[in-house]
Amino acid sequence: MLAVENLVAGYGATEILRGLSMSVAPGEIVAVLGSNGVGKTTLNMVLSGILRASSGTVRFLGEDVTRATPGDIVSRGLIHVPEGRKIFPNMTVRENLVLGSYRRGRPARTANLDRVFATFPRLAERGGQFAGTLSGGEQQMLAIGRGLMAEPKLLILDEPSLGLSPLLVEEMFALVRRIHADGLAVLLVEQNVVQSLEVASRAFILENGVFALSGPAADLAASDDLRRAYLGL
């Protein structure tokens, strides 16, 4: 579904991504894990067309989208739920969700809205409420719901557990499992190593712009190298 080959990208003369290669298969959860500043956000920006790669290729559903515009990438079904939620605080919950179908999913907007409200009953209860008055967990639900309104074929979740309480983090990963159970492919970009490896089938550990480790999530969870580097064990 998604194939990245020898991807190099950065800002001006500063190279952040240094030859990344990875893939996501249909219906798969793949995790990209790493601490702050290793290049996760840069990777998401390239995949979404916001930042141009210096070299390498990004293919989505068999087509080269390395130079595609963000709008074109969204139209193809590659949907990015950004870090920090990026909701519109002075618009209602319903209005935020409707905007999710601006570029893609408009013909089935009503059915998709019903589906999102069924997935997130709390959003249904707060449909007329300004989004900026929601709790952090509810805002994250809204950001994901807005992404689902675009009928994604692949959903990029950028740090969905960031800033949430431990209880809400558990709820967020349960949500990832639930939306994946419907067959949606997910690229989970996270700092939370332990819980991400529990939900993903494969994972890539990003370190200083390169993948230091990669493989089946269960194997990485048992890796002594990963346990020493990221879990302090």
N, C-alpha and C positions, 0 to 999 in steps of 0.2 A: 504494500500500500504506500509506504513512504520509504524512500531509499536515498541516503545521504552518502556521498562519496568524496573523500579527500577535501572536505570543506575547510576553507581558510577565510577568516573574516576578522575585522577589527575596526578601529576608529582612527582615521588619519594614518600616521606611521606606526601606530600601536597595534600589533597583531594579538588578537585575543584567542581565536580558534585556530589551531595549528594542525589541520589535516584530519578532521573528524570523519569517520565512516560509521554508519549505523543504519538500521532498518526497523520498520514496524509492519507486522503482518496484519491482515484483516482480523478483527475480533480479538486482538491481543492488547494486553497492558504492558507497556515497556516503560521502565523508570530510568530517568537520567538524574543521577544523584551527585551532590557535591556541596561544599560549603560556599559561603558568600565570595564573590569575586573570581570564581574559577571559569566563568563563561556561560553559565546556564541561560541567563537572560539574553546574551548575545546570540546564542543558538536559536532561541525562540524568535527573536527579531528577524533573523535570516529566514527561518522557516515560514514566517508570516509575511515576508516581502517588505518589511519595514527597513531592514538594513541589507544592502547588497553584499554578496560574497565577493571576496577578492579572487578566489578561484575555487574549483570544485563544482559539484552539481547536486541539485536537489530535485528528485523526481517524485511526483505524487500521482498515484493511479496510472503509472506508466508514462506520464508526460513530464517533460522538463519544465519546472517552474522556477528555476534559479533566478531568472530575470523578470518573473511575473510581478504584477502590481499587487498590493495587499487586497484590493477589491476583487481581482481575478482569482486570487488564492481562496478567498472566502467563498466566492461563487462556485468553486470546485468542491467545497465541502471540508476544507482544512480550517478548523475554527480554533482560535486561540483565546483561552480565558486568562487574562493577564494577571501578573503578580500585583497585589494591592487592590484587586477587585475592579477599580476604574468604573464604578457605577456613576450614574448621574444623580447626585444627591437631592437636587431640587425638582426632580421628576418623581412621579409615583412608581411604585413597584410594577404595576401593570404597564406603564409607559416605558419603563426600562426594558421589560420583556418584549414588548412589541418592537422596539428598536432592534432587538436581536434578529428579527426577520426582515430587516430593511433590504439587505442585499440578497438573501437566500431564504427560502421557506415561506415566502409571503402567501402563496396560494393556500397553504394549509395552516395559516396563522392561528385560526380559532381552535383547531384540533390540537395543534402544538401547545397552545396556551393552556388548554385543558390538561394536557399530558404533564406539563411542567407543574401545574397546580396540584395534580395528583401525586407527583413525586415529592413536592415540597408543600405540604398542607399549610405550613406557617406563612408561606408567601401568599397563598389563597386568602388567608385571614387578613393579610395586610395589603391587599391589592391596591387600595386607594391611599395608602400611607406614603409619605415622602420617603424615598430610599435612604436619605441621609439620617433618618431617625431610627433605622434598624440597628440591631446589635451586630457585632462583628461577624458572628456565625451566620446570621440571617443575610448580611450583605454578601458573604461568600456564596451562600445558596443562590442569591439573586444573580450573581455574576455567572455561576454555572448554568442556571436556568436560562439566562440570556443567550449563552452559547448554544444550549440545546434548541432554542427557538430557530436556529439557522440550519437545523437538520444536518448536523455534522456527520461526515464519514470517518473523520479522525478528529478527536478532541484533544487539544493540548491544554493541560492543567498546569499552570505556572505557580508553584508554591501555594497550593490550596489550603494547607494547614498553618500558614504563617500567621502569627499573632493570635491564634485561637487557644482557648483553655484546653487542658488535657482531655476533658470530657468531650468538648466540641471537636477536637482532633480525632478522637475515636469515631465520632459521628460522621466526620468528613470522609474518613477512609471507608466506612461502611457505605457511604453514598457512592464512592468510586466503584465499589464492588457492585452496587445495585445498578448503576447505569451501564456497567460493563456486561452485566448479566443479560441485557437486552441485545448484546452483540456489537456494541459500539467499541471501536478501537480507541485506546487512550494512550497518550504520551504524557506520563506523569513526571514533572520536573520538580524535584523536592530536595530539601535538606534533611528531612526526616528519613533516615536510612532504614531503621528497623521496620517501621510500619509500611514503608513503600515496598520493601522486599517481600513483605507478607502478601501484598495484593498483586504484585507484578509477576509476569512469567519470565521476563528477561530484564536485565539492568545493565547500565553503563555508568561507571564511576568517573566523573569528570574532574580532572585535576590539572590546573595551570594550562587549560586550553587543549588538553589531550585526554583520551580515555585511558586511564591508568589500569582499569580492570573492566571486564565485561563478561557476560555469560548468563546462564540460567540463574534466576533470582535465588533459588534454594542453595545453589552452589556458592554464590557470593555471600549469602548469609552465614555460611559455615566456613568461609575463607579466613584463615589466620591473618593474612595481610590486611583484609578489610577490617577485621575486628580490632587489630592494633591501630590502624590509621584513623578509623572513624568512631569506633566504640570505646576506645581506651582500654581494651581487654588484652 
